[in-house]
Amino acid sequence: MRPVIVVHGGAGRIFKEREEGCRTGVVRAALRGYGVLKQGGSALDAVEEAVRSMEDDPHFNAGCGSVLNEKGEVEMDAIIMDGKNLASGAVSAVKCIANPIKLARLVMEKTKHMLLTDHGAQLFAQAMGVPEIPGEKLITERSRERWKKNLEPDSNPVEFQKDLGTVGAVAVDSEGNVACATSTGGLSNKLVGRVGDTACIGSGGYADNSSGATSTTGHGESIMKVVLARLILYHMEQGMSPEMAADTALEYMKTRVGGLGGVIVVSSSGEWAARFSTKQMSWATVKDDELHYGIYTGERHTKSVDEALASESEGF
Ligand SMILES: CC(C)C[C@H](NC(=O)C[C@H](N)C(=O)O)C(=O)O
């Protein structure tokens, strides 16, 4: 089996100033994830690595760069899932850690549970020796400015949720195992304690070797209503291609509940798709040592991995 990785850096609107940072960030994440797969690493290791790279990148709404809740704090959700045995781990409303995806993986591997939240997740992080960092370290000037603007009485709630940048990855490894990972700061100025789709199995992501893996982004409350990630895999089980399954599920979410979003999909046989009903979604994929990436509908750049790695080391 030839390995494949697909990543996304969030759907919705991406403002011009952030486009380049997003392209660079998703390309870097896809290359890192692919590097893991090429060395014989598992799909699980690859998606964790790709998501971690975007959590550390302040251009995205995950880890450092997460949007703020109504009180001006970062509260993050993340999930990881192993398609081999349907094992999954998630955290919700976690604060003061750099990499929620790492904590989600620890929940999967070190507990009998699937989802830890808020204070309990914090205690677990301490017990696992995950370093606690000051909340301010996750806050960028951009997210603080947005939060302040949203508090103004004449602010437009639609503008609230533009240009965010949730992150996710799906992969299939050389043994044919699939995995998914998703991480987010959620929606801007959300209520304290709001948990979105990202932490919920079947909504923010799903992975099953018998069909494939998917990671989602978009309006969380809509994604949860249609259980978007699982819905896509259901369509694939019924014989649809990843692209057709993604489009059908996104269309259903739009017509049934009026929600927009984006998804990445990989099938167990290595077919992939990156589809969205929003205006944009940053995405990148590597298969057969060839990198593809884009942001707008129909935009698709192609480079060889060697060429991409060379321009990466030059700082793009
Ligand atoms: C508004 C959307 C299109 C922007 C998108 N947000 C999420 O994916 C949020 C996540 N699903 C949740 O609800 O917690 C983004 O961050 O790029």
PDBQT file of the ligand as one rigid body, heavy atoms in Angstrom, charges set to zero:
ROOT
HETATM    1  C1  LIG A 401     -17.132  28.809  10.928  1.00  0.00    +0.000 C 
HETATM    2  C2  LIG A 401     -16.231  27.775  10.336  1.00  0.00    +0.000 C 
HETATM    3  C3  LIG A 401     -16.530  27.623   8.862  1.00  0.00    +0.000 C 
HETATM    4  C4  LIG A 401     -14.750  28.082  10.564  1.00  0.00    +0.000 C 
HETATM    5  C5  LIG A 401     -13.988  26.873  11.059  1.00  0.00    +0.000 C 
HETATM    6  N1  LIG A 401     -14.499  26.520  12.361  1.00  0.00    +0.000 N 
HETATM    7  C6  LIG A 401     -14.537  25.271  12.815  1.00  0.00    +0.000 C 
HETATM    8  O1  LIG A 401     -14.220  24.339  12.143  1.00  0.00    +0.000 OA
HETATM    9  C7  LIG A 401     -14.987  25.147  14.245  1.00  0.00    +0.000 C 
HETATM   10  C8  LIG A 401     -15.346  23.788  14.752  1.00  0.00    +0.000 C 
HETATM   11  N2  LIG A 401     -15.955  22.924  13.803  1.00  0.00    +0.000 N 
HETATM   12  C9  LIG A 401     -16.312  24.029  15.906  1.00  0.00    +0.000 C 
HETATM   13  O2  LIG A 401     -17.506  24.255  15.630  1.00  0.00    +0.000 OA
HETATM   14  O3  LIG A 401     -15.851  24.048  17.038  1.00  0.00    +0.000 OA
HETATM   15  C10 LIG A 401     -12.486  27.162  11.204  1.00  0.00    +0.000 C 
HETATM   16  O4  LIG A 401     -11.999  27.255  12.333  1.00  0.00    +0.000 OA
HETATM   17  O5  LIG A 401     -11.808  27.243  10.190  1.00  0.00    +0.000 OA
ENDROOT
TORSDOF 0
